[in-house]
Structure formats: C-alpha cells, structure tokens
Amino acid sequence: MDVDDLQLAQNGNKEAINQMIVTYQQSVFNLCYRMLGETTEAEDATQEALVKAVLNLHTYDTERPFKPWLLRIASNECIDRIRRRRPTTSLDGMGEDGAWEWQAGHSPTPEASLLQAEEQTRIRLLLETLPPVERTIITLFYWEGLSYNEIGEITGLTVSAIKSRLFRARRVMATLLVQEESYA
C-alpha cells in the first residue's frame, strides 16, 4: 500500500481499509502464529491486532513505514496473550499451513519430513521457553526477515538492545539444545 491509500484508510475509506487488511493480514498472522504456536489463538490475535490497527489509524504517522507499526500492534497483542497464559508446553504438531516450512519448493523423503517436523517442534518448544520480548525479536529477525531498525520500531528497543537480546536468546536456545542432546 502506498501513502495515499493509507491516508484514505485513516480518513475512513472502507475500500482502503479493506485493502490494508488484505495486504497485511498474512504477515500479521505469520507473526502471531510463530509467537503463539497455535492456529486458533493466532487467528484470534490477528483479528484483534487488525481491529486495533483500524481503530488507531489516526495515530499512525504516514512519514514512517506502516508494516513495522502494524507488526508492533500484533506483537504487543501476542505478548499480552502470552502473559495471560498459564505456563504450559504444547506438544501439538505444527499444523498444515506451512508456517514453519524451512525449505519450501522441494519434495523431501518421508524420513526427511519426519526429521524436519521433529526439528521444528524442538525449535518451537525452545522458543516457548524464552521471555516474550526475546521470542518476538527472534521471530521478527529470522522468520519475518526484518532489520534491527525495523525490529526497534516494533519493540521500542534500541538496535544495541536488540542485538544483545538476540545474542542472549540464541545462546539460551543453543544451551538448551546441547542439554537436550546430552540427555538423548
């Protein structure tokens, strides 16, 4: 969407608002799914984040990129949901939407598919052990491919804080992986 369309959406143009939702709903859902790990909850969080974005369009500064502003709303919605959860670890599969597909476009063997699914489950479980902000940073950096500056706009953190938290989160996940492998 360009700035003119966003300004139309800010002024209440229903077509522009619908276009905004259609354009960004998949990105918002992907972020929510990776943060929450459950399709139904991610769908609810996506809907809530998009509603909040539409209701708060008047606060959006058209001089700044729109996607980080929207993903910040979604990220905050997911963090709120994570904080409200009782501590649990889900052992459900990743679903069939391909959100965790790492190498799309090839047909792996059944054994490779099983190993990949197991690895994705391990990574998801490791992500669930991280605090919400670190989980957000990992998700935005690795799955959304956002830059440090874009992540900073979404999280409100400085670039150096993002780098530091990203480093610590990777270290924690690596340590947990090593511990897991030593028990296996």
C-alpha positions, 0 to 999 in steps of 0.5 A: 500500500502506498501513502495515499491509500493509507491516508484514505484508510485513516480518513475512513475509506472502507475500500482502503481499509479493506485493502490494508487488511488484505495486504497485511493480514498474512504477515500479521498472522505469520507473526502471531502464529510463530509467537503463539504456536497455535492456529486458533489463538493466532487467528484470534490475535490477528483479528484483534491486532487488525481491529486495533490497527483500524481503530488507531489509524489516526495515530499512525504517522504516514512519514514512517513505514506502516508494516513495522507499526502494524507488526508492533500492534500484533506483537504487543497483542501476542505478548499480552496473550502470552502473559495471560497464559498459564505456563504450559508446553504444547506438544501439538504438531505444527499444523498444515499451513506451512508456517514453519516450512524451512525449505519450501519448493522441494519434495523431501523423503518421508524420513526427511519430513519426519526429521524436519517436523521433529526439528521444528517442534524442538525449535518451537518448544525452545522458543516457548521457553524464552521471555516474550520480548526475546521470542518476538525479536527472534521471530521478527529477525529470522522468520519475518526477515526484518532489520534491527531498525525495523525490529526497534520500531516494533519493540521500542528497543534500541538496535544495541538492545536488540542485538544483545537480546538476540545474542542472549536468546540464541545462546539460551536456545543453543544451551538448551539444545546441547542439554537436550542432546546430552540427555538423548 
